[in-house]
Amino acid sequence: MHLHVIKRDSCPGWKKALLYVGAVLAALVLGGILLLALGVDPLKYYGRMFTMGMVGNKIAYRVFENYLKVFVPLAITSVALSLAFKMRFWNIGGEGQFILGAVAAAWVAFLTGGVMPQGVALLLMCLAAMVASGLYGLVVAALKVKFGTNETLLTLMLNYVALYFLMYLGETKASWNILLDPKSARPVFASFGKMVSFPGIKFGKFSLNICVILTFVVGILVFIYLKYTKHGYEIAVVGDSVGTAHYAGMKVNTIVLRTVFLSACLIGLAAAFKVGTAGILSTAITDDVGWTGVIVAWLAQLNTIGIFLVSALISVLHYGSTAAATTFSAVDSSFANMLQGVILFTVLAADFLIRFRVVIDKKGEK
């Protein structure tokens, strides 16, 4: 008996949808088996997790506000990474670019907060974060086009450079370090939330942070950019074949530099939204969105609309697992990370079945 893997000519849309839904359900079943092994009722746990503990909660609106604070940076970071990935530039440096953007935004907040109008201060925070992150990504792109360096390895290593830089800022009390609280005896990041922060739109008790609206605006603009502009077409061509792009007369190096800079800039914007909402810097400011964003982008097949849907689901897993952990002590909040990994592998399996079919030849004949 022989197994033959044959590439499919096409796969109907309904079949793709069924395979992806089945992949997620399979991951939930596997997670349920683990929950049973821990002595936890899977249905009750999933019910608590997917509702994020809002059922019967008098302050459910607060829960949803906090959920959106998780969703916003993840969605923008994932969309940003997809720009580079579409060009087959493997930007694994989302964490480092996010950190530098957050530091730049916080620094500007302390310099402008209470001195300039809040709208101007917020705009400067966003611009500073985008420039800092953009330049950090541009360095890797420049080395790639000039010397052919491996962007995966370089962006990965620069994540740790940025992290240690942030840790240095958090531990160094000096007159130039305006990020720390001068009143504290030990090094502690100071809060700037009372001086400048992103406003919210009130709907009764619920406050919709303006960053949520801006996130969807960014998503729409990126969708239009990729689908209907010359630059978006060039990204697709370079991603499909660099040789074809050269043959068509495209300036590939310029396209790479421009796209990676834009990708990193958007990650910086996500950082500005995050730190501008939190009102304080911390060594855990990223919440691992740089890593999670890679998974989200690939789960969504680099589709902008799909990225928003997957980001919403992953955010529910992360925030909901924290809420569920308060009820089910046998399962901690890291269960979401495990479940996220299982979903990734089951979706990859579904993607394989969409692209290929397995034929069993019992006679051993081709």
Secondary structure as UniProt FT lines:
FT   STRAND          2..7
FT   HELIX           13..37
FT   TURN            38..39
FT   HELIX           42..50
FT   TURN            51..53
FT   TURN            55..56
FT   TURN            58..59
FT   HELIX           60..86
FT   TURN            87..88
FT   HELIX           94..112
FT   TURN            114..115
FT   HELIX           118..147
FT   HELIX           151..171
FT   TURN            175..176
FT   TURN            178..179
FT   TURN            182..183
FT   TURN            193..195
FT   STRAND          200..203
FT   TURN            204..205
FT   STRAND          206..209
FT   HELIX           210..228
FT   HELIX           230..240
FT   HELIX           242..247
FT   TURN            248..249
FT   HELIX           252..278
FT   TURN            283..288
FT   HELIX           289..299
FT   TURN            300..302
FT   HELIX           304..327
FT   TURN            329..330
FT   TURN            333..334
FT   HELIX           335..355
FT   STRAND          356..361
FT   TURN            362..363
//
